Amino acid sequence: MIDQYGRMIDYMRISITDRCNLRCRYCMPEDIWHAGHQDILRYEEMLCICQAAVSLGITKFKVTGGEPLVRKGCTDFIASLKSQPGVEQVTITTNGLLLSGSLDALCTAGIDGINISLDTLRAEEYCELTGFDGKPVETIRQALRECVNRGVRVKVNALLLAQTFGGIGEVAMLAHELPVDVRFIELMPIGQGMAMVGVPVDDAFRLLKKLWPNIYPTNEKRGNGPAQYFAARGLQGRIGLIGAVSNRFCSNCNRVRLTATGILKPCLCYEAGIDLKAILRDNYGDFALRDAMRSCITQKPFSHCFSECKDITEHRAMNQIGG
């Protein structure tokens, strides 16, 4: 579908839960509110929304959370979504801690790609940032290796935080060790992210340039996101930079977001959205559902306002809006 600014909207991020097995400080600290069971979309309702989305030209879907793999039936839902007529691509974003146990089912479902959120490889930093106690880094490394061995396309997503900036070279080295892409993303001033200190992508690039003096930009399109990818001698994968704040790429935005409670959001920055769950549960029918989605996409704003925090109207936490 084409929005009012001529952008092709063909990609939807679907949050299937607002719950997670981590408590990342920028996303969902310990005391955060969770939606009740009755307020979360059922899988059948999500599939109805996805079918309507396909009829509007949205053919690529990302399953997110919270942590999607904590919800029972996640892999079955992915298999059902992948089998829907017109669906071209289904991927998932996960923190990786439950990935090894779900990988067989994801591969059987035909998953097209897996994004693993990993901000640091330093165990102490990881535990401080996420509230997770144990040996998470090795668990995630093992899941990465298993994905590569199964031939699954993998990306590692790392937020650029002042707290973990000293270790981004170690995370970047994953693209040297394995054929995976490592992407560094500027912290967006949403929810608890407003209280944390982020790092610009330009600072990250200067550090990466010291590790790989021959690093150079490519024109590759390696997914549905706005990352600028870089290659260097010795890298098996690519390094990606996403300047979510400093480099506004809204003119090429191709996405909408569906929260776990059924709100279709045209932009992460603003609270505005349309309650699709109410349309489904009040039995208004498929036409009303498509019409509401079409209206939401048509009204998608031209750009975010992250550089003017006073204008941001979205105040929910990232786990509640799906990221």
C-alpha positions in Angstrom: 0.0 0.0 0.0 1.2 3.5 -0.7 0.9 6.1 2.1 0.1 9.8 1.6 3.8 10.6 1.1 4.3 8.0 -1.6 6.0 5.4 0.5 5.4 1.7 -0.1 4.3 0.2 3.2 5.0 -3.5 2.8 6.3 -4.5 6.3 4.6 -5.1 9.6 6.2 -5.8 13.0 3.9 -7.9 15.2 4.4 -8.0 18.9 2.9 -11.2 20.2 3.6 -10.5 23.9 4.6 -7.7 26.2 6.4 -10.2 28.5 10.1 -11.1 28.6 12.5 -13.2 30.5 14.9 -10.2 30.8 14.5 -6.8 32.5 16.6 -4.6 30.2 16.9 -1.1 31.8 15.9 0.7 28.6 12.9 -1.5 27.9 11.1 -3.0 30.8 12.4 -2.7 34.4 11.1 -4.8 37.2 8.0 -2.7 38.2 6.6 -2.3 34.7 2.9 -3.0 34.0 1.8 -6.0 31.9 -1.4 -6.4 29.9 -3.9 -8.9 31.2 -4.4 -12.2 29.3 -7.7 -11.0 28.0 -6.2 -7.9 26.6 -3.6 -9.7 24.4 -4.5 -10.6 20.9 -5.2 -14.3 20.3 -3.1 -15.9 17.6 -6.3 -16.3 15.5 -6.9 -12.6 15.7 -3.3 -11.8 14.7 -3.7 -14.1 11.6 -6.9 -12.2 10.6 -5.0 -8.9 10.8 -2.2 -10.4 8.8 -4.5 -11.6 6.1 -6.0 -8.1 5.9 -2.5 -6.7 5.8 -1.6 -8.9 2.8 -4.7 -7.7 1.0 -3.3 -4.2 1.4 0.1 -5.1 0.1 1.9 -5.9 3.3 3.8 -9.2 2.7 6.7 -9.1 5.1 6.3 -9.7 8.8 8.6 -9.5 11.9 7.5 -11.3 15.0 8.6 -9.5 18.2 7.7 -9.0 21.8 8.7 -8.5 24.6 10.4 -11.8 24.0 8.2 -13.7 21.5 9.6 -17.1 22.5 8.2 -16.8 26.0 4.7 -17.1 24.7 3.4 -20.6 24.3 2.7 -21.5 20.7 5.0 -18.9 19.2 6.6 -21.2 16.7 3.2 -22.7 15.7 1.9 -19.1 15.0 5.0 -18.5 12.9 4.3 -21.6 10.9 0.7 -20.6 10.4 1.7 -17.1 9.3 4.3 -18.4 7.0 1.8 -20.6 5.2 -0.7 -17.8 4.6 -1.2 -17.0 0.9 0.6 -13.8 -0.1 3.1 -13.9 2.8 6.6 -13.5 1.4 8.7 -13.3 4.5 8.5 -14.0 8.2 11.4 -13.3 10.6 11.7 -13.0 14.4 13.6 -10.8 16.9 14.6 -12.6 20.1 17.1 -12.2 22.9 18.4 -15.6 22.1 18.2 -17.2 25.5 15.4 -19.6 24.4 16.5 -19.9 20.8 18.3 -23.2 20.9 15.3 -25.0 22.2 13.0 -23.4 19.6 15.3 -23.6 16.5 14.1 -26.9 15.2 10.5 -25.7 15.2 11.5 -22.4 13.7 13.3 -24.1 10.9 10.4 -26.5 10.3 8.1 -23.4 10.1 10.3 -22.0 7.4 11.6 -18.9 9.3 13.3 -16.5 6.9 15.7 -14.8 9.3 16.5 -14.4 13.0 17.6 -11.2 14.7 19.3 -11.6 18.1 19.4 -8.6 20.5 22.8 -8.6 22.2 24.2 -5.3 23.5 27.4 -6.6 25.1 29.5 -9.8 25.3 30.8 -8.9 28.7 29.0 -11.1 31.2 29.0 -8.6 34.1 27.7 -5.8 31.9 25.0 -8.1 30.4 23.8 -9.0 33.8 23.8 -5.4 35.1 21.9 -4.2 32.0 19.4 -7.0 31.7 18.9 -8.3 35.3 19.7 -11.8 34.1 21.9 -14.0 36.3 23.7 -17.0 34.9 25.8 -17.6 31.7 23.8 -15.8 29.1 26.6 -14.9 26.7 27.7 -18.5 26.1 24.0 -19.5 25.7 23.6 -16.8 23.0 26.9 -17.6 21.3 25.8 -21.3 21.1 22.5 -20.3 19.6 24.3 -18.2 17.0 26.5 -21.1 16.0 23.5 -23.4 15.7 21.6 -20.9 13.5 24.7 -20.6 11.2 25.0 -24.4 11.0 21.3 -24.7 10.1 21.8 -22.1 7.3 19.5 -19.6 8.9 20.2 -15.9 8.1 21.2 -14.2 11.3 21.6 -10.6 12.4 22.9 -9.4 15.8 21.3 -6.1 17.0 23.2 -4.1 19.6 22.0 -0.8 21.1 24.7 1.9 21.3 24.8 2.7 25.0 27.4 4.7 26.9 27.4 1.9 29.4 28.5 -0.7 26.9 30.3 1.4 24.3 33.8 0.1 25.3 32.8 -3.4 24.3 31.3 -2.8 20.9 34.4 -4.0 19.2 33.9 -7.4 20.8 30.3 -7.6 19.5 31.4 -6.5 16.1 34.0 -9.3 16.0 31.0 -11.7 15.7 30.9 -10.7 12.1 34.5 -11.8 11.8 34.0 -15.1 13.6 30.7 -16.1 11.9 28.8 -15.2 8.6 26.4 -13.0 10.5 25.6 -9.3 10.3 26.1 -7.2 13.3 24.1 -3.9 13.5 24.6 -1.1 15.9 21.5 1.0 16.6 21.2 4.4 18.2 19.1 4.5 21.4 15.7 6.0 20.7 14.1 8.3 23.4 11.1 6.1 24.0 10.0 4.9 27.4 12.9 4.1 29.8 15.3 4.9 26.9 14.8 8.6 27.7 16.7 8.1 31.0 19.7 6.4 29.5 22.7 7.8 27.6 23.1 6.7 24.0 26.0 7.0 21.6 25.8 8.4 18.0 26.6 6.0 15.1 29.4 8.3 14.0 31.2 7.6 17.3 30.7 3.9 16.7 32.1 4.1 13.2 35.3 5.9 14.4 35.9 3.0 16.8 35.2 0.4 14.2 37.5 2.2 11.8 40.3 1.6 14.2 39.6 -2.2 14.2 39.2 -2.4 10.4 41.0 0.5 8.7 39.9 -0.8 5.3 36.1 -0.8 6.2 34.0 0.6 3.5 30.3 1.2 2.8 28.3 -1.1 0.6 25.0 -0.5 -1.2 23.6 -3.8 -0.2 20.0 -4.2 0.9 20.2 -7.0 3.5 16.7 -6.9 5.0 13.7 -4.6 5.6 15.4 -2.1 7.8 17.3 1.2 7.2 20.8 0.0 8.1 23.9 1.3 6.2 26.1 -1.8 5.8 29.9 -1.9 5.7 32.3 -4.6 4.6 36.0 -5.1 5.4 38.7 -7.6 4.7 38.4 -10.5 7.1 34.7 -10.1 7.9 32.5 -13.0 7.1 29.4 -10.9 7.6 28.6 -7.2 7.5 28.6 -4.4 10.0 25.5 -2.3 10.0 24.8 1.2 11.5 21.3 2.4 12.1 21.2 6.1 13.0 17.7 6.0 14.3 18.1 9.5 15.8 21.0 11.3 14.1 20.3 10.1 10.5 16.6 10.6 9.8 15.5 8.0 7.2 11.8 8.4 7.5 11.4 9.3 3.8 12.0 5.6 3.1 10.1 4.1 6.0 8.2 1.0 4.9 6.6 -0.3 8.2 3.8 -0.3 10.6 3.6 -1.9 14.0 1.0 -4.1 15.7 1.2 -4.1 19.5 0.3 -7.2 21.5 -2.9 -5.5 22.6 -4.0 -4.9 19.0 -3.1 -1.3 18.4 -1.8 -0.7 14.8 0.8 2.1 15.1 2.0 3.9 12.0 5.0 5.4 13.8 7.0 4.4 16.8 7.4 8.0 17.9 3.7 8.8 18.4 1.0 7.4 20.6 -1.6 7.5 17.7 -2.9 4.2 16.4 -6.1 2.3 15.6 -7.5 -0.4 17.9 -7.9 -3.4 15.7 -8.7 -5.7 18.6 -12.0 -3.8 19.2 -12.9 -4.1 15.6 -12.3 -7.9 15.6 -14.0 -8.6 19.0 -17.1 -6.4 18.1 -17.5 -8.4 14.9 -17.5 -5.5 12.5 -16.1 -7.8 9.8 -13.2 -8.0 7.3 -14.2 -4.9 5.4 -14.1 -2.7 8.5 -10.8 -4.2 9.5 -9.2 -3.5 6.2 -10.7 0.0 6.1 -9.3 0.8 9.5 -5.9 -0.4 8.6 -6.0 1.5 5.3 -6.9 4.7 7.2 -4.1 4.2 9.7 -1.5 3.7 7.0 -2.8 6.6 5.0 -2.3 8.8 8.1 1.3 7.7 8.7 3.3 10.8 9.7 6.1 12.0 7.5 8.8 11.6 10.1 9.6 11.0 13.8 10.5 13.7 16.2 13.3 12.1 18.2 15.4 15.2 17.9 12.6 17.2 19.7 11.7 15.0 22.7 9.0 17.4 23.8 7.0 16.5 20.7 7.1 12.7 21.3 3.6 11.5 22.4 4.5 7.8 22.8 5.2 7.3 26.5 4.7 3.6 26.8 7.7 1.2 27.3 9.2 -0.5 24.3 7.9 -3.9 25.4 4.4 -2.5 25.3 4.7 -1.2 21.8 6.8 -3.9 20.2 9.9 -1.9 19.3 
